[in-house]
Amino acid sequence: MDKAKFPTVTLASGQHIPILGLGMSHHGGYSHNALLYGLRNCGIRHIDTAKRYGNEAFVGKAIAESGVNREELWITTKLWPGDYGYQNTIQACLGSCERLGLEYLDLYLMHWPDAHVPGKTAREIRAETWQAMEDLYRRGICRSIGVSNFLIHHLEQLKEDCSLVPHLNQVEFHPFQRPHKLLDYCRRNNIVLGGYCPLAKGQALTHPVVLQLANRYERTPAQICIRWSIQNGVVTIPKSTKEDRIRENCEVFDFHLEQKDMECISSLHSNRKLIHLTYPLWRG
């Protein structure tokens, strides 16, 4: 069993990222047994964490105990704005590698587009930080690099200020939040879109449209939402600490939503953002 257990998406780096991963966000807790179950029993090979979540060392322990070869895994972690700046970025990345017990990261992301550094604009600190990310990539410490929660103007500035376009941009993506302009922009610029919160914190699971489709396809509402996200070409990162839910979330590759049903779910977009419930909205 390897990264090809689930379909993959090719990044501009040439690396192949599994289109379905398991999120390790600290909200809702962390379950060592659930992560091991996903790795050993469900074919999970893509794990998404962050320094901010405070669980990199726990994830590293699970990786070591899982028995899965490193080459079969895709590990993503993220750089928190408090560590932005050239030298801080290098040190933070090496620290994440050490906590995870890894010699390299498959994907390293700038977690937010903004940071507050005296005497520098947000754009300047983003550029300085991204230059460090590029150097980590060239050194092979990060096999792919990207950003998270960046809007189009943030991406445009990086294009002007630096030499490499991010390989992936991870944003909130669910039936109520389908940022079509950002999705189209990323496609045009060879940036893969990653999506977290695919179930809209559970709010999408009770919507009549999702329930109707779940009944018609004989699937769960969660599977309908995840399948919709995947068919949008989005690298999808649901999170759960329950073994049965992890298995359920992985069983989405043996059915296909018809185009009219895809459009029906997409029509639910209302620009509803849920991330501000737990994090400040960074601007720059």
GUMAR-395518 format. One line per field, with one value per residue (C-alpha): residue number from 1; residue in three letters; y, z, x. Coordinates in nm, 4 decimals, padded with zeros to 6 digits, always signed. Each point is the difference from the previous one (the first is absolute). Layout:
N
vexba <- c(NUM,...)
dogu <- c(ALA,...)
north <- c(Y,...)
up <- c(Z,...)
east <- c(X,...)
This chain:
284
vexba <- c(1,2,3,4,5,6,7,8,9,10,11,12,13,14,15,16,17,18,19,20,21,22,23,24,25,26,27,28,29,30,31,32,33,34,35,36,37,38,39,40,41,42,43,44,45,46,47,48,49,50,51,52,53,54,55,56,57,58,59,60,61,62,63,64,65,66,67,68,69,70,71,72,73,74,75,76,77,78,79,80,81,82,83,84,85,86,87,88,89,90,91,92,93,94,95,96,97,98,99,100,101,102,103,104,105,106,107,108,109,110,111,112,113,114,115,116,117,118,119,120,121,122,123,124,125,126,127,128,129,130,131,132,133,134,135,136,137,138,139,140,141,142,143,144,145,146,147,148,149,150,151,152,153,154,155,156,157,158,159,160,161,162,163,164,165,166,167,168,169,170,171,172,173,174,175,176,177,178,179,180,181,182,183,184,185,186,187,188,189,190,191,192,193,194,195,196,197,198,199,200,201,202,203,204,205,206,207,208,209,210,211,212,213,214,215,216,217,218,219,220,221,222,223,224,225,226,227,228,229,230,231,232,233,234,235,236,237,238,239,240,241,242,243,244,245,246,247,248,249,250,251,252,253,254,255,256,257,258,259,260,261,262,263,264,265,266,267,268,269,270,271,272,273,274,275,276,277,278,279,280,281,282,283,284)
dogu <- c(MET,ASP,LYS,ALA,LYS,PHE,PRO,THR,VAL,THR,LEU,ALA,SER,GLY,GLN,HIS,ILE,PRO,ILE,LEU,GLY,LEU,GLY,MET,SER,HIS,HIS,GLY,GLY,TYR,SER,HIS,ASN,ALA,LEU,LEU,TYR,GLY,LEU,ARG,ASN,CYS,GLY,ILE,ARG,HIS,ILE,ASP,THR,ALA,LYS,ARG,TYR,GLY,ASN,GLU,ALA,PHE,VAL,GLY,LYS,ALA,ILE,ALA,GLU,SER,GLY,VAL,ASN,ARG,GLU,GLU,LEU,TRP,ILE,THR,THR,LYS,LEU,TRP,PRO,GLY,ASP,TYR,GLY,TYR,GLN,ASN,THR,ILE,GLN,ALA,CYS,LEU,GLY,SER,CYS,GLU,ARG,LEU,GLY,LEU,GLU,TYR,LEU,ASP,LEU,TYR,LEU,MET,HIS,TRP,PRO,ASP,ALA,HIS,VAL,PRO,GLY,LYS,THR,ALA,ARG,GLU,ILE,ARG,ALA,GLU,THR,TRP,GLN,ALA,MET,GLU,ASP,LEU,TYR,ARG,ARG,GLY,ILE,CYS,ARG,SER,ILE,GLY,VAL,SER,ASN,PHE,LEU,ILE,HIS,HIS,LEU,GLU,GLN,LEU,LYS,GLU,ASP,CYS,SER,LEU,VAL,PRO,HIS,LEU,ASN,GLN,VAL,GLU,PHE,HIS,PRO,PHE,GLN,ARG,PRO,HIS,LYS,LEU,LEU,ASP,TYR,CYS,ARG,ARG,ASN,ASN,ILE,VAL,LEU,GLY,GLY,TYR,CYS,PRO,LEU,ALA,LYS,GLY,GLN,ALA,LEU,THR,HIS,PRO,VAL,VAL,LEU,GLN,LEU,ALA,ASN,ARG,TYR,GLU,ARG,THR,PRO,ALA,GLN,ILE,CYS,ILE,ARG,TRP,SER,ILE,GLN,ASN,GLY,VAL,VAL,THR,ILE,PRO,LYS,SER,THR,LYS,GLU,ASP,ARG,ILE,ARG,GLU,ASN,CYS,GLU,VAL,PHE,ASP,PHE,HIS,LEU,GLU,GLN,LYS,ASP,MET,GLU,CYS,ILE,SER,SER,LEU,HIS,SER,ASN,ARG,LYS,LEU,ILE,HIS,LEU,THR,TYR,PRO,LEU,TRP,ARG,GLY)
north <- c(+00.0000,+00.3385,+00.3585,-00.1293,-00.1756,+00.3048,+00.2077,+00.2667,+00.3489,+00.1075,+00.3204,+00.2349,-00.1450,-00.3322,-00.1642,-00.1944,+00.0948,-00.2358,+00.1818,-00.1106,+00.0560,-00.0057,+00.3323,+00.0285,+00.3338,+00.0435,+00.0900,-00.3104,-00.1559,-00.2527,-00.3779,-00.2105,-00.3172,+00.1602,+00.1157,-00.3446,-00.1529,+00.2293,-00.0874,-00.3739,-00.0770,+00.2706,+00.0670,+00.3513,+00.1185,+00.3766,+00.1696,+00.3742,+00.1694,+00.3282,+00.1342,+00.2053,-00.3166,-00.1104,-00.3641,-00.0448,-00.2163,-00.2185,-00.0366,-00.0961,-00.2663,-00.1446,-00.0019,-00.1904,-00.2526,-00.0490,-00.2156,+00.1946,+00.0793,+00.3680,-00.0059,-00.0968,+00.2984,+00.3575,+00.2288,+00.3633,+00.2476,+00.3779,+00.3035,+00.2293,+00.3793,+00.0396,-00.1784,+00.2055,+00.1604,-00.1657,-00.1512,-00.0712,-00.1957,-00.2196,-00.0722,-00.0651,-00.2462,-00.1929,-00.0003,-00.1475,-00.2681,-00.0878,-00.0246,-00.2134,-00.2172,+00.0660,+00.0953,+00.1837,+00.1294,-00.0834,+00.3376,+00.3081,+00.2818,+00.3586,-00.0201,+00.3521,+00.2879,+00.2569,+00.0594,+00.2962,+00.0908,+00.3492,+00.2096,-00.2302,-00.0264,-00.3242,-00.0301,+00.0388,-00.2646,-00.2375,+00.0402,-00.0501,-00.3071,-00.1432,+00.0415,-00.2235,-00.2481,-00.0029,-00.0722,-00.2851,-00.1386,+00.0282,-00.1741,-00.2895,+00.0510,+00.0785,-00.1908,+00.2392,+00.3388,+00.1959,+00.2326,-00.0100,+00.2482,+00.2217,+00.2097,+00.0903,+00.3271,-00.1769,-00.2531,+00.2746,+00.1786,-00.3172,-00.0432,+00.3523,-00.0217,-00.3544,-00.2565,-00.2990,-00.0167,-00.1968,-00.3617,-00.0070,+00.2428,-00.1527,+00.1818,-00.0568,-00.1945,-00.1477,+00.0275,+00.3400,+00.1310,-00.0710,+00.2900,-00.0423,+00.3008,-00.1234,-00.3540,+00.1250,+00.2187,-00.2903,-00.2232,+00.2620,+00.0376,-00.3702,+00.0261,-00.2959,+00.0945,-00.1824,+00.0102,-00.0292,-00.0071,-00.1986,-00.0759,+00.3628,-00.1026,-00.2378,+00.2704,-00.1422,-00.3430,+00.1073,+00.2119,-00.1336,-00.0100,-00.2040,-00.2301,-00.0547,-00.0908,-00.2262,-00.1894,-00.0239,-00.1208,-00.2156,+00.1766,+00.2037,+00.3805,+00.0191,-00.2189,+00.2202,+00.3139,-00.1570,-00.1464,+00.3406,+00.1624,-00.2661,+00.0287,+00.3716,-00.1065,+00.1196,-00.1828,-00.0686,-00.0145,-00.1178,-00.0523,-00.2422,-00.1738,-00.2822,-00.3173,-00.0673,+00.3549,-00.0259,-00.3184,+00.1591,+00.3046,-00.2235,-00.1989,+00.2578,-00.1375,-00.2567,+00.2401,+00.3155,+00.2990,+00.0932,+00.3463,+00.1295,-00.1075,+00.1612,+00.3243,-00.0373,-00.0194,+00.2846,+00.2172,-00.0136,+00.2391,+00.2993,+00.1156,-00.1365,-00.0145,-00.1981,+00.0481,+00.3352,-00.1849,-00.1315,+00.2236,+00.3707,+00.1072,+00.0961,+00.2800,+00.1558)
up <- c(+00.0000,-00.0984,-00.0776,-00.3008,+00.2316,-00.0635,-00.3195,-00.0061,-00.1403,-00.1594,+00.1377,-00.1965,+00.2037,-00.1754,+00.3246,+00.0201,+00.2940,+00.1023,-00.0665,+00.3370,+00.3295,+00.3724,+00.1828,+00.3428,+00.1116,+00.3766,+00.0125,+00.1086,+00.1527,-00.1230,+00.0002,-00.0323,-00.0524,-00.2694,-00.1953,+00.0230,-00.1131,-00.3019,-00.0969,+00.0582,-00.0967,-00.2314,-00.2384,+00.1311,-00.1203,+00.0035,+00.3412,+00.0395,+00.3191,+00.1124,+00.2661,+00.1219,+00.0777,+00.2556,-00.1055,-00.2367,+00.2533,+00.0479,-00.3759,-00.0232,+00.2647,-00.1919,-00.3235,+00.1693,+00.1530,-00.3125,-00.1836,-00.3214,-00.1975,-00.0123,-00.3803,-00.0017,+00.2099,-00.0831,+00.2986,-00.0064,+00.2774,+00.0257,+00.1025,+00.2476,-00.0560,+00.3270,-00.1715,-00.3204,-00.1192,-00.1797,+00.2813,+00.2204,-00.2852,-00.0455,+00.3727,+00.0293,-00.2895,+00.1492,+00.3327,-00.1622,-00.1670,+00.3345,+00.1793,-00.2807,-00.0081,-00.3717,-00.2158,-00.2472,-00.0393,-00.2988,+00.0217,+00.2136,+00.0063,+00.1195,+00.2302,-00.0498,-00.2386,+00.2676,+00.2905,+00.2154,-00.0072,+00.1109,-00.2808,-00.2804,-00.2039,-00.0215,-00.3636,+00.0875,+00.2709,-00.2289,-00.2683,+00.2458,+00.1422,-00.3429,-00.1007,+00.2937,-00.1121,-00.3484,+00.1481,+00.2111,-00.3194,-00.1946,+00.2838,-00.0080,+00.3582,-00.1385,-00.3137,-00.0714,+00.1443,+00.0151,+00.1916,+00.1905,+00.0147,-00.2696,-00.2183,-00.3631,+00.0777,+00.2448,-00.2702,-00.2575,+00.2302,+00.0535,-00.3774,-00.0280,+00.2985,-00.0226,-00.2565,+00.0757,-00.0046,+00.2943,-00.0878,+00.2062,+00.1740,+00.2793,+00.0838,+00.1530,-00.2537,+00.0461,-00.1567,+00.1633,-00.0842,-00.3565,-00.0887,-00.3746,-00.0985,+00.2137,-00.1325,-00.3592,+00.0708,+00.1526,-00.2948,-00.2449,+00.1940,+00.0561,+00.3736,+00.1462,+00.2377,+00.3317,+00.2040,+00.3736,+00.1911,-00.2812,+00.2185,+00.1072,+00.3631,-00.0402,-00.1173,-00.3535,+00.1247,+00.0804,-00.3062,-00.1949,-00.3306,+00.1482,+00.1791,-00.3190,-00.1960,+00.2786,-00.0183,-00.3806,-00.0167,+00.3127,+00.1609,+00.3161,-00.0117,+00.0842,-00.2958,-00.2311,+00.1170,-00.0238,-00.3426,-00.1220,+00.1195,-00.1636,-00.3302,+00.0086,-00.0215,+00.3545,+00.2304,+00.2814,+00.3700,+00.2291,+00.3641,+00.2554,+00.3183,-00.0452,-00.1758,-00.1644,-00.1382,-00.1412,-00.1827,-00.1229,-00.1302,-00.1940,-00.1767,-00.2704,-00.3029,-00.1175,-00.1090,-00.2099,+00.0348,-00.3179,-00.1389,+00.0811,+00.3601,+00.0147,-00.1180,+00.2504,+00.2888,-00.1432,-00.0059,+00.3803,+00.0074,+00.2176,+00.0845,+00.3504,+00.1773,+00.3181,+00.0610,+00.1749,+00.2796,+00.1207,-00.1552,-00.0687,-00.3596,-00.1135,-00.2497,-00.1950)
east <- c(+00.0000,+00.1435,-00.0945,-00.1921,-00.2485,-00.2172,+00.0093,+00.2682,+00.0375,+00.3269,+00.1487,+00.2244,+00.2865,-00.0601,-00.1107,-00.3262,-00.2204,-00.2846,-00.3268,-00.1393,+00.1770,-00.0656,+00.0078,+00.1606,-00.1455,+00.0133,-00.3685,-00.1895,+00.3089,+00.2534,-00.0392,+00.3121,-00.2033,-00.2159,+00.3045,+00.1564,-00.3280,-00.0125,+00.3567,-00.0274,-00.3588,-00.1330,+00.2840,+00.0638,+00.3382,-00.0493,+00.0155,-00.0494,+00.1174,+00.1609,+00.2293,-00.2977,-00.1957,+00.2562,-00.0111,+00.2955,+00.1844,-00.3090,-00.0391,+00.3665,-00.0506,-00.2957,+00.1985,+00.2801,-00.2413,-00.2096,+00.2486,-00.0627,+00.3134,+00.0901,+00.0051,-00.3679,-00.1067,-00.0869,+00.0539,-00.1113,+00.0667,-00.0214,+00.2012,-00.1779,+00.0249,+00.1867,+00.2891,-00.0022,+00.3211,+00.2897,+00.2032,-00.3019,-00.1573,+00.3069,+00.0176,-00.3741,+00.0077,+00.2901,-00.1843,-00.3103,+00.2119,+00.1563,-00.3360,-00.1415,+00.3116,+00.0479,+00.2960,-00.2245,-00.3546,-00.2142,-00.1746,+00.0656,-00.2547,-00.0029,-00.3021,-00.1396,+00.0646,+00.0752,+00.2350,+00.0870,+00.3690,+00.1047,+00.1432,-00.1116,-00.3171,-00.1932,+00.1043,+00.3674,-00.0094,-00.1921,+00.2673,+00.2860,-00.1702,-00.0744,+00.3639,+00.0897,-00.2665,+00.1552,+00.3429,-00.1435,-00.1500,+00.3255,+00.1852,-00.2477,-00.1134,-00.3458,-00.0924,-00.2857,-00.0908,-00.3200,-00.2251,-00.3264,-00.2862,+00.1562,-00.2271,+00.0645,+00.1768,+00.2347,+00.0892,+00.0502,+00.2434,+00.2032,+00.0225,+00.1415,+00.2348,+00.1378,+00.1098,-00.2248,-00.3787,-00.1457,-00.0662,-00.3219,-00.2343,-00.2077,-00.3238,-00.3419,-00.2073,-00.3471,-00.3477,-00.0602,+00.3469,+00.1112,+00.2330,-00.0413,+00.2119,+00.2890,-00.0454,+00.0100,+00.3036,+00.1914,-00.0825,+00.1260,+00.3249,+00.0680,-00.0674,-00.1873,-00.2802,-00.0197,-00.3191,-00.0515,-00.3294,-00.1743,-00.3023,-00.0407,+00.0522,-00.2916,-00.2393,-00.0174,-00.1047,-00.3559,-00.0684,-00.3033,+00.1892,+00.2842,-00.2443,-00.1983,+00.3115,+00.1245,-00.3280,+00.0099,+00.3601,-00.0386,+00.2919,+00.0473,-00.0246,+00.3715,+00.0882,-00.2074,+00.1822,+00.3451,-00.0732,-00.1213,+00.3219,+00.2167,-00.1871,+00.0770,+00.3647,+00.0657,+00.2420,-00.2442,+00.0925,-00.2813,+00.0905,-00.1356,+00.1083,-00.2524,+00.1065,-00.3378,-00.0141,+00.3504,-00.0942,-00.3226,+00.1873,+00.2405,-00.2715,-00.0694,+00.1815,-00.2545,-00.2727,-00.0285,-00.2325,-00.1817,+00.0722,-00.3482,+00.0461,+00.3428,-00.1586,-00.2814,+00.2466,+00.2085,-00.3126,-00.0041,+00.2971,-00.0852,+00.3537,-00.0509,+00.3357,+00.0442,+00.3703,-00.0520,-00.1758,+00.3352,+00.2671,+00.0295,-00.0352,+00.3487,+00.0143,+00.2836)
